Each structure stands twice: as structure tokens, then as C-alpha cells.
Amino acid sequence: MTAARQGVTDVVSGLTLLAVAGVGLRALAGTTRALAGFDFGTDPGPALMPRLLLWALGAGGVWLTAFGAWRLARSRRQPRAGPVARPSDLAKYAIPAAFALSLAVYVWGLFAAGFVAVTVVFCFFWIAALSRQGEGRLGWRRALTSAGAAVAIAAAVYYVFKGFVRVPLP
């Protein structure tokens, strides 16, 4: 992959991270009153961890966007061998777009079907999709491994937030 293509990939990935962090922070700001009901004095409350994670995600997005822009600027000084992005290269941007869309469906599904079921389906889909690495079929072994990992992830997250931190989940 050329430096220009890698720069475009970094910029698009960084902007995707910034968009996800922005949507998350906006949603978190809209639920501040609801979360304030769980505040207990000097305890930072249940909004602290999501806020820290979203700010870290946003910082990563800023860094990745800046690094990609730097790569693009540096590659423009060198003679170009071909176009920066061909239409066939745009297919790789489908994964970040599909992830953003699936996050929107995930949030909607949380209130429609509950945390555990939607999280297992979400994790299974993405583990299976990202583990194929260009192969045509999923295969039963990989499907079972993806299902087991999805159940383990959902159970771990449920235990941490519901049992340990005692944050109400949908």
C-alpha cells in the first residue's frame, strides 16, 4: 500500500472514530439527568467510565486523522505512481461504514430486545466478519468459535457492569 493510500485510510478511520466518539458524547450528555439519579456524593457516578472511554476514543481519532493528514502531505511531495484511491479501493471503507451503521442498530436493539441478546448477536456478527479475512465461507468451526467468543464477551461485560459496578443495563 502506498503512503498516499495509507494516509487516506488513516484519515477516514480517524474521522470515523471522531464521529463515534461525538455521537457517544452527545448521547451521554442527553442522559446526564438520568445518570445523576445514581450519583452518591463524592462518587463520580456511572457516567465517568463511558465519558473517559469516549474521550480516549476521540483523542485516538484526532491522532489518527492528524497522522493520516501528515502522511498525505508527505506523499504529495513524492512523484505519484497512480491515483490515490481507485473505485475498487473504496470497498475497504465499507467496514467502518457498516460498523457505524451496526452501532446505530445495536443501540436501537438494546431497548427493543435487551442487553444480552443484542450484544451476543452484535459480537458474533463482527467476530465472524472480521475473522474470515477474505475467505468465502464462514465454516462451522469458525462459527462455533465466534459464537463462544460472543457469549463470553457479553457475559463478561454484563458481569462487570451489572454485578460489579452495578450500572443498570437495558
N, C-alpha and C positions, 0 to 999 in steps of 0.2 A: 504494500500500500504506500502510495506516495505521501509526502509530507502534507501536501495540499488536501488530499482526501482525508487524511487523519485529522487535519485541522478542522475540516468541515464536520467530521464525525464528533470531534470533541465539542465544538460549538453547539451542535444540535443536542448532544447528550447533556451538556451543561444547562442549556435553556430548558430542556425537559425537566431536569432536577429543580431548577428555579421555579418552574410552573407548578410542579407537585408541591414544593415547599410553600409557595404562595397560596395555593388552594387550601393546603392544610392549615396554615396560619390564619387564613380568613375564616375557615370553618371553626377553628379553635376560638377565635375572637368572638364569633357568634354564639358560642356556648359558654362564655365566661360566667354569665349569671347562673346557669345551671350548675356549673362546676363549683361556684362559690358556696353553694349549699353544703359541699363536702369539706369546706375549709375548717380546720380545727386550730385556731390560734396561730402559733408560730410555725406550724406545719405548712410547708409550701403548697400543699394541695395536689390534687390529681392532675392538674394541667401542667405541672412542672416538667415531667418526663417527655410528653409529646412536644412541648414547646422547645425543650433543649434539642430533641432529635430533629425537629423541623428546622431549627436554626443551623444545626450542623449540616443538614442536607442542603440548605440554601447556601451555606459557606462553600460546600463542595461544588455546588453548581456554579457559583461565582468563579472559583478557582479553575474549574474545567472550561468554562466559557473563555476566561482570560487566557488560559494556556492554549486553547484552540485558536483564538484570535492571533496570538503571538506566532503560532505555527503557520497560520495562513499568511501573515505579514512576512515572515521569513521565507516562505516558499515562493512568494511573488517576486522576490529578488533573483531567484534562480530561474533559468530557462525552463519553460513548461513543456513536458513531453506530450500532453494530451489534455482533454477537458478535465475540469476539477471534479465534476460529478456527471456521470452518464445516467440515462434513464434506468439502466439495469442496476446501477449502484443505489438507486433510491429505494429499492426493495429492503435494504438493511435498516432503513429508517422506519419500516413498518413495525418493528418490535417495540421501540419506545412509544409509538403512537398507540399500538394495541395495548401496551401496559397502562398508559394513561386512561384509555377507554375502559379497560377492565377494572381499574381502581374506582372509576365512577360507578360501574355496575356493582362492584363489591360494596361500596358504601350504601347504595340503594338496597342491596340484598341483605345487609346487616339488619335493617329494620323490617324487612319482609320475611326472612327465614331464620334469623338468629345468627349469633357469632360463630358457633362451632361448625355448623353445616356449611355456611358460606366460606369460612376460612379454609376448611378442608378442600372444597371444590376449587377455590382460588389457588391455593398452594399446589394442588395436584396438577391443574392446568399448566401453571408456569414451570413447575419442576419437569413435567413431561415435555413441554415445548422446548425448554432450554437444554435439556439433556440429550435430545435427538441429534443435534449437531449435523443437520443436513441429511440425515437418513430418512428414507421414505416412510417406513412403518414404525410404530411405537414398540411393538413386541410385548409379549405378556410379562417377561421378566422386568423390563423397564417400567411397565405399567404397575406391577406389584410394588416395585421399589419406590416409585413416585407416590403411590397411594400410602404406603407405610410412612414415608417421609412427611407427607401432607398431614396425616393423622398425628404424627409425633410433634410436628411444629404447632398445629392447632392446640394440642393438649398442653404443650409447654407454655404457650402464650396464655392459654386460659388459666392454667395453674398460677402463673406469675401474677397476672392482673387480677383475677378473681379471688384466688386463695391467699396469695402473699401480700400484694399491695392493696387488695380489697377495693378495686375500682369496679363500679358497675359496668357490665358489658351488655350490649343489646341482645 
